[in-house]
Amino acid sequence: MQILISEIKYWMTEAGEMIKTALFDDALTVDTKSERKDLVTNVDKIVQTYFAQKILAFDPKAKILGEENGQDHLNKWNGRVFIIDPIDGTMNFVLERENFCIMLAVYEEGQGILGFIYDVIKGQLLWGGRDIGVFLNEERVPQPANVSLKDGLLGMNAAMYARNSHNAQIMGDRAMGVRMSGCAGLELMGMALGRRVGYVSNLAPWDYAAGGVLIEALGMKMSHITGRKLKLDGRERFLAGTPSAYEEMLALSQQNDD
């Protein structure tokens, strides 16, 4: 396990250097996928290719699920699976040049084992898992306090909040405040570091796999917003929080059929 962890940490930092070089040398081309706000860059694709090559060189039997390069669906979860988001928060990456991250998760036999979130611009790597604990760079992260919804900041998907999907606005009103960063990885990192009491969004597996491993290792909860287990297939309404905040938000979500 330690060899795998060391390899992934090296891949994350090397990929981060690739991204910074492309970003600050203006070697960036931008395209769209499903619609004008669904951005993808040449760097997203290059970084995912880099990870795929490293993964298969390390473990030729591994499976890969990733946002780009036609690797966005997986039929079988047996064995070891690597879940990649080469740049989470691509719009932030393009328009702000910050507030984005790289994410990678390792699943074995369908269970999340390791998660890695790398805030490239800040140089902060959050990593770990259930059996080893969670670390920010090399410093162990303590388990966040079980803060209730009314005492913390809630990360939120802007569209869900605007439409009051699943009573998202009521959740926000009950929290100390709502924050919308446009980057799932950084929101989940915020939860792990005690800066968010919860997070509500509409996410694909690569958006929550790595962060999900980390927050669950720290005693937090996540699920589909209805309370059922996440399918790791396609976009899903995502709910996560401290145990206290999660239960309150889950109860609120059941009062809305949207």
C-alpha positions, 0 to 999 in steps of 0.5 A: 500500500505504501508503494502505491501511495508514494507513486500516486503522490508523485503522479499528483505533483508531477501532473500539477507541474504540467498544469501550471506550465500550461497555464502560465505559458498560455499553452491552453486551448478551450472547447465545450462538451455538452453545452457552452458552460461545460468546458474542457481543455487540452490540459484536461485530456493530457493530464488524464492520459498521463495518469492512465499511462502511469497507472497501467505501467504500475498495475496493468490489470487496473481499471480506469474511470475518468472524466475525459478520453472516453473513459467515463463509464465502467461496467465492472468494479471488481479488482482495482479501479482508479477514478480520475478527475484531471482538472476539477473546476475547469471553468475556474481553471480557465477563467480564474486560473485558481480554485481547481484541483486534481483528484484521484481515488483508488477502489478495490472490489467496489470499496473506496480505499484511497483518495487524493485531492491536490490544490495545484495553485496552493500546493496542498495535497489532501490524501489518505483513507479509512485504514491510514487516516487523512493527511494534508501534505504530511500533517495528519488531519484531525477528525472534524467536530460534529457541527450541526447545520446551523453552526457551519458553512454549507457548500452548494451547487448554484443551480440547485440552490436557485431552483430550491431543489430538494429544499436546498434554499432552506438548507442554506437558510439554516446554515451559517452561510452558503458558499458556491466555489464551483469545484467539488474537490475543494468543497470536499477538502473544506469538509475534511478540514472542518471549513464546511459543515456539508455539501450539496451538489449534482456530481459525477463519480470522478467529482466525489470519489476521492473526496468521499473516501477522505470525508468518510475516513474522517467520520462524515457521511455521504449519499444520494440526496434521497439517502440511498447509496451512490451508484458511481454511474452518471450524475447524481444528486449528492449530499454530504455532511457531518453526521449531525448536518447530514441527518438534518439535510436528509430530512429536509430533502425528503420534503421536496419531490424535485 
